[in-house]
């Protein structure tokens, strides 16, 4: 919580105030059928897949990597689960949903291990290694669904996104639990320090005895697993798997959320609380686009402009210029002159002496 309070929250606060000005009932929350409803709840509910995906991306970027395949893994996870449920003897049974979920998560672990193998073992640049799965993965998802939108009617599977516990949507609780677990593991154990060390200098970490390849491998597996959980949430929310559109451009939103949260793309420095704040900012921006009535054909341009403004406001040079502009006007005292080497000495006291007589 202290780390979250230290992060710049003005972009999120500005978007929330804009929505409040457009929709006076934006902050209203009510309970219906044992579940919370309202615009703020929708932001948390719809932003849970992005927040979980961005969490996995955070650890990957912290090791000086990148994962462009998370959107494809989202599509694959939904395609595998829905196809398994639809083709099972009893599509409405809880067993079919559990088996499909287990199969999707297992496949995600294998895909993450493949990315880690390319990066950690073969030494391929992360952007190239994950670009392979980004392209081939969505084609694999379309191959699984035969290019069709696979719909399911399974109460157990739909409960991933539609049910609530103590009036709070399950998606929000799952995202909160994942963030709490990762924060506990990375900040209360040596794992977080090792991840930062690998991101700062992988070779020095290896020479110091750190298994840098194993850590890089692990974070890519974790990123794929997070993307699969997000894919299950997305497909369960719409009761279908759309291999072409599920998770489309989600990897870009995840990277934006990580960068807005203060994680360095150069590796070595990351912030879990900042990533959560960045994900909520991106989701609130998406909600704002719909609430203010921006046409769909210019929504991406508007989103890009807002993101650029946020980045500029956080840039050190821009902050320095703004701080210089806030200095009080008027004459400023000149800085003290530096002594000139070999010049006259004026500050040495002269001792008075008497007559020589």
C-alpha positions as CSV (number, residue, x, y, z in Angstrom):
1,X,0.0,0.0,0.0
2,X,2.8,2.4,0.8
3,X,4.4,1.7,-2.6
4,X,1.0,2.4,-4.3
5,X,0.6,5.7,-2.5
6,X,4.0,6.8,-3.8
7,X,3.0,6.3,-7.4
8,X,1.7,9.2,-9.5
9,X,-2.1,8.7,-9.5
10,X,-3.0,11.9,-11.3
11,X,-3.7,10.3,-14.7
12,X,-6.2,7.9,-13.1
13,X,-7.7,10.7,-10.9
14,X,-8.1,13.0,-13.9
15,X,-9.9,10.3,-16.0
16,X,-12.2,9.5,-13.1
17,X,-13.1,13.2,-12.6
18,X,-13.8,13.5,-16.3
19,X,-16.2,10.6,-16.2
20,X,-17.8,12.1,-13.2
21,X,-18.4,15.4,-15.0
22,X,-19.9,13.5,-18.0
23,X,-21.9,11.0,-15.9
24,X,-22.8,12.4,-12.5
25,X,-23.7,8.8,-11.3
26,X,-20.4,7.4,-12.3
27,X,-19.3,6.7,-8.7
28,X,-22.7,5.1,-7.8
29,X,-22.4,1.4,-6.7
30,X,-25.4,-0.8,-5.8
31,X,-26.0,-4.5,-5.0
32,X,-28.2,-6.6,-7.3
33,X,-28.7,-10.3,-7.1
34,X,-25.9,-10.6,-4.6
35,X,-23.3,-8.8,-6.8
36,X,-21.9,-5.3,-6.9
37,X,-22.7,-3.2,-10.0
38,X,-21.6,0.2,-11.1
39,X,-19.1,1.9,-13.4
40,X,-16.2,1.6,-10.9
41,X,-17.0,-2.1,-10.5
42,X,-17.1,-2.5,-14.2
43,X,-13.6,-0.9,-14.5
44,X,-12.2,-3.4,-11.9
45,X,-14.1,-6.3,-13.5
46,X,-13.1,-5.6,-17.1
47,X,-9.6,-4.5,-16.2
48,X,-8.8,-7.7,-14.3
49,X,-7.6,-9.6,-17.4
50,X,-5.3,-6.7,-18.4
51,X,-4.0,-6.3,-14.8
52,X,-3.1,-10.0,-14.6
53,X,-1.5,-10.0,-18.0
54,X,0.5,-6.8,-17.2
55,X,1.7,-8.5,-14.0
56,X,3.4,-11.2,-15.9
57,X,4.8,-8.7,-18.4
58,X,6.3,-6.7,-15.5
59,X,8.6,-9.6,-14.4
60,X,9.5,-10.2,-18.0
61,X,10.5,-6.6,-18.6
62,X,12.3,-6.6,-15.3
63,X,14.7,-9.2,-16.7
64,X,15.4,-6.9,-19.7
65,X,12.9,-8.9,-21.9
66,X,9.6,-8.4,-23.6
67,X,6.7,-10.8,-24.4
68,X,4.7,-10.0,-27.5
69,X,2.9,-13.3,-27.5
70,X,0.6,-12.8,-24.5
71,X,-2.4,-11.8,-26.7
72,X,-2.0,-15.0,-28.7
73,X,-1.8,-17.0,-25.5
74,X,-5.1,-15.4,-24.4
75,X,-6.7,-16.5,-27.7
76,X,-5.3,-20.0,-27.4
77,X,-6.5,-20.5,-23.8
78,X,-10.0,-19.5,-24.7
79,X,-10.0,-21.6,-27.8
80,X,-8.8,-24.7,-26.1
81,X,-11.2,-24.5,-23.2
82,X,-14.3,-23.7,-25.2
83,X,-13.5,-26.3,-27.9
84,X,-13.0,-29.0,-25.3
85,X,-16.2,-28.1,-23.5
86,X,-18.2,-28.0,-26.7
87,X,-16.9,-31.3,-27.9
88,X,-17.2,-33.2,-24.6
89,X,-20.1,-35.7,-24.1
90,X,-21.7,-33.5,-21.5
91,X,-20.9,-29.8,-22.4
92,X,-22.8,-28.5,-19.3
93,X,-21.0,-30.6,-16.7
94,X,-18.5,-29.1,-14.3
95,X,-16.0,-31.9,-15.2
96,X,-15.8,-30.7,-18.8
97,X,-15.1,-27.1,-17.7
98,X,-12.4,-28.2,-15.2
99,X,-10.7,-30.4,-17.7
100,X,-10.8,-27.7,-20.3
101,X,-9.3,-25.1,-17.9
102,X,-6.5,-27.5,-16.9
103,X,-5.7,-28.3,-20.5
104,X,-5.5,-24.6,-21.3
105,X,-3.3,-23.8,-18.4
106,X,-1.0,-26.7,-19.1
107,X,-0.6,-25.6,-22.7
108,X,0.1,-22.1,-21.6
109,X,3.0,-23.4,-19.4
110,X,4.4,-25.2,-22.4
111,X,4.2,-22.1,-24.6
112,X,5.9,-20.0,-21.9
113,X,8.6,-22.6,-21.6
114,X,9.1,-22.4,-25.4
115,X,9.5,-18.6,-25.2
116,X,12.0,-19.1,-22.3
117,X,13.9,-21.7,-24.2
118,X,14.3,-19.4,-27.2
119,X,15.5,-16.5,-25.0
120,X,17.4,-18.1,-22.2
121,X,19.0,-21.1,-24.0
122,X,19.3,-20.1,-27.6
123,X,20.0,-16.4,-26.9
124,X,17.4,-15.1,-29.4
125,X,16.3,-11.5,-28.8
126,X,13.1,-11.5,-26.8
127,X,11.2,-9.4,-29.2
128,X,12.0,-11.8,-32.0
129,X,11.5,-14.9,-30.0
130,X,8.0,-13.9,-28.8
131,X,7.1,-12.4,-32.2
132,X,7.2,-16.0,-33.5
133,X,4.5,-17.1,-31.1
134,X,2.6,-13.9,-31.5
135,X,2.1,-14.7,-35.2
136,X,1.8,-18.5,-35.0
137,X,-0.2,-18.6,-31.8
138,X,-3.2,-16.8,-33.1
139,X,-3.1,-19.1,-36.2
140,X,-3.0,-22.1,-33.8
141,X,-6.1,-20.7,-32.0
142,X,-7.9,-20.4,-35.3
143,X,-6.9,-23.9,-36.2
144,X,-8.3,-25.2,-32.9
145,X,-11.6,-23.5,-33.4
146,X,-11.6,-24.2,-37.2
147,X,-12.0,-20.5,-37.8
148,X,-15.3,-20.3,-36.1
149,X,-16.6,-18.7,-32.9
150,X,-17.1,-21.5,-30.5
151,X,-20.0,-20.8,-28.0
152,X,-20.5,-22.8,-24.8
153,X,-23.2,-23.0,-22.2
154,X,-21.5,-24.2,-19.0
155,X,-22.4,-22.7,-15.7
156,X,-19.1,-23.6,-14.1
157,X,-17.1,-22.0,-16.8
158,X,-19.3,-18.9,-16.9
159,X,-18.9,-18.6,-13.2
160,X,-15.3,-17.6,-13.7
161,X,-16.4,-14.2,-14.9
162,X,-20.1,-14.0,-13.9
163,X,-20.1,-15.1,-10.3
164,X,-19.4,-13.1,-7.1
165,X,-18.1,-13.8,-3.6
166,X,-19.4,-11.6,-0.9
167,X,-20.9,-9.4,-3.6
168,X,-17.4,-8.8,-5.2
169,X,-16.9,-10.3,-8.7
170,X,-14.7,-13.3,-8.8
171,X,-12.4,-11.8,-11.4
172,X,-11.5,-8.9,-9.1
173,X,-10.8,-11.3,-6.3
174,X,-8.6,-13.5,-8.5
175,X,-6.6,-10.5,-9.7
176,X,-6.2,-9.2,-6.1
177,X,-5.1,-12.6,-4.9
178,X,-2.5,-13.0,-7.8
179,X,-1.1,-9.5,-7.1
180,X,-0.9,-10.2,-3.4
181,X,0.9,-13.5,-3.9
182,X,3.4,-12.1,-6.4
183,X,4.1,-9.1,-4.2
184,X,4.7,-11.4,-1.2
185,X,7.0,-13.7,-3.1
186,X,9.0,-11.1,-4.8
187,X,9.3,-8.6,-2.0
188,X,9.6,-10.9,1.0
189,X,12.0,-13.4,-0.5
190,X,15.2,-13.1,-2.5
191,X,13.4,-13.8,-5.8
192,X,12.7,-10.1,-6.4
193,X,16.3,-9.1,-5.9
194,X,17.4,-11.9,-8.2
195,X,15.0,-10.7,-10.9
196,X,16.4,-7.2,-10.6
197,X,20.0,-8.4,-10.6
198,X,19.4,-10.4,-13.8
199,X,17.8,-7.3,-15.4
200,X,20.6,-5.0,-14.5
201,X,23.4,-7.3,-15.7
202,X,22.7,-11.0,-16.6
203,X,26.4,-11.9,-17.1
204,X,27.5,-10.4,-13.8
205,X,24.6,-12.2,-12.1
206,X,25.7,-15.5,-13.7
207,X,29.3,-15.0,-12.5
208,X,28.0,-14.2,-9.0
209,X,26.3,-17.6,-8.9
210,X,22.7,-16.6,-9.9
211,X,21.0,-19.0,-12.2
212,X,20.0,-16.2,-14.6
213,X,18.8,-18.6,-17.3
214,X,16.4,-20.4,-14.9
215,X,15.0,-17.0,-13.7
216,X,14.5,-15.8,-17.3
217,X,12.8,-19.1,-18.2
218,X,10.6,-18.9,-15.1
219,X,9.3,-15.4,-15.8
220,X,8.3,-16.3,-19.4
221,X,6.4,-19.3,-18.1
222,X,4.7,-17.1,-15.5
223,X,3.8,-14.5,-18.1
224,X,2.2,-17.1,-20.3
225,X,0.3,-18.5,-17.3
226,X,-1.0,-15.0,-16.5
227,X,-2.1,-14.6,-20.1
228,X,-4.0,-17.9,-20.0
229,X,-5.9,-16.9,-16.9
230,X,-6.8,-13.6,-18.6
231,X,-8.0,-15.6,-21.6
232,X,-10.2,-17.8,-19.5
233,X,-11.8,-14.7,-17.9
234,X,-12.4,-13.0,-21.3
235,X,-13.9,-16.1,-23.0
236,X,-16.0,-17.0,-19.9
237,X,-17.4,-13.4,-19.9
238,X,-18.8,-13.8,-23.4
239,X,-19.4,-17.6,-23.2
240,X,-17.4,-18.1,-26.4
241,X,-14.0,-18.2,-27.9
242,X,-13.2,-15.8,-30.7
243,X,-9.7,-16.8,-31.9
244,X,-9.4,-13.8,-34.2
245,X,-10.3,-11.0,-31.8
246,X,-9.7,-12.4,-28.2
247,X,-6.7,-10.7,-26.7
248,X,-6.1,-8.6,-29.8
249,X,-3.5,-5.8,-29.0
250,X,-3.6,-6.9,-25.4
251,X,0.2,-7.1,-25.3
252,X,0.4,-3.4,-26.2
253,X,-1.9,-2.4,-23.4
254,X,0.0,-4.6,-21.0
255,X,3.3,-2.9,-22.0
256,X,1.7,0.5,-21.6
257,X,0.4,-0.4,-18.2
258,X,3.9,-1.6,-17.1
259,X,5.6,1.6,-18.4
260,X,3.0,3.9,-16.9
261,X,3.6,2.2,-13.6
262,X,7.2,3.1,-13.5
263,X,8.9,-0.1,-14.6
264,X,12.1,0.5,-16.6
265,X,12.2,-1.0,-20.1
266,X,15.9,-1.3,-19.6
267,X,15.3,-3.9,-16.9
268,X,16.4,-4.1,-13.3
269,X,13.7,-1.9,-11.8
270,X,10.0,-2.8,-11.6
271,X,7.0,-1.9,-9.5
272,X,4.1,-4.3,-9.0
273,X,1.9,-1.6,-7.4
274,X,2.7,0.7,-10.3
275,X,1.7,-1.9,-12.8
276,X,-1.7,-2.3,-11.1
277,X,-2.2,1.5,-11.2
278,X,-1.2,1.6,-14.9
279,X,-3.6,-1.2,-15.7
280,X,-6.5,0.6,-14.0
281,X,-5.5,3.8,-15.9
282,X,-5.6,2.0,-19.2
283,X,-9.0,0.4,-18.4
284,X,-10.4,3.7,-17.2
285,X,-9.2,5.4,-20.4
286,X,-11.1,2.7,-22.4
287,X,-14.2,3.3,-20.3
288,X,-13.8,7.1,-20.8
289,X,-13.7,6.7,-24.6
290,X,-17.1,4.9,-24.5
291,X,-18.7,7.2,-21.9
292,X,-17.8,10.5,-23.6
293,X,-19.1,9.3,-27.0
294,X,-15.9,9.3,-29.0
295,X,-16.5,7.6,-32.4
296,X,-14.9,4.1,-32.7
297,X,-12.9,5.1,-35.7
298,X,-10.9,7.7,-33.7
299,X,-10.8,5.9,-30.3
300,X,-7.3,4.5,-30.8
301,X,-6.0,7.9,-31.8
302,X,-7.5,9.5,-28.7
303,X,-6.0,6.7,-26.6
304,X,-2.6,7.2,-28.1
305,X,-2.7,11.0,-27.5
306,X,-3.7,10.5,-23.9
307,X,-0.9,8.0,-23.3
308,X,1.7,10.3,-25.0
309,X,0.6,13.2,-22.7
310,X,1.0,11.0,-19.6
311,X,4.4,9.9,-20.7
312,X,5.5,13.5,-21.4
313,X,4.3,14.6,-18.0
314,X,6.4,11.9,-16.4
315,X,9.5,12.6,-18.4
316,X,12.4,14.0,-16.3
317,X,13.2,16.8,-18.9
318,X,9.6,18.0,-19.0
319,X,9.4,18.0,-15.2
320,X,12.7,20.1,-15.1
321,X,11.2,22.6,-17.6
322,X,8.0,22.9,-15.6
323,X,10.0,23.3,-12.4
324,X,12.1,26.1,-14.0
325,X,8.9,27.9,-15.1
326,X,7.6,27.9,-11.5
327,X,10.6,29.7,-10.2
328,X,9.8,33.2,-8.7
329,X,10.4,36.1,-11.1
330,X,12.8,39.0,-10.4
331,X,16.5,39.5,-10.2
332,X,18.4,36.6,-8.8
333,X,21.7,37.1,-7.0
334,X,24.7,36.2,-9.2
335,X,26.6,33.1,-8.3
336,X,29.9,33.6,-6.5
337,X,32.8,34.0,-8.9
338,X,35.3,31.2,-9.1
339,X,38.9,32.0,-8.2
340,X,41.2,32.6,-11.1
341,X,44.4,30.6,-11.0
342,X,47.4,32.9,-10.7
343,X,45.2,36.0,-10.2
344,X,45.6,38.7,-7.5
345,X,45.0,37.6,-3.9
346,X,42.7,40.2,-2.3
347,X,41.4,38.3,0.8
348,X,44.7,37.7,2.5
349,X,45.0,40.0,5.6
350,X,48.0,42.2,5.7
351,X,49.8,42.5,9.1
352,X,50.8,46.1,10.0
353,X,54.4,46.5,11.2
354,X,56.2,49.3,13.0
355,X,59.1,51.5,12.0
356,X,62.5,49.9,11.2
357,X,64.3,52.4,13.4
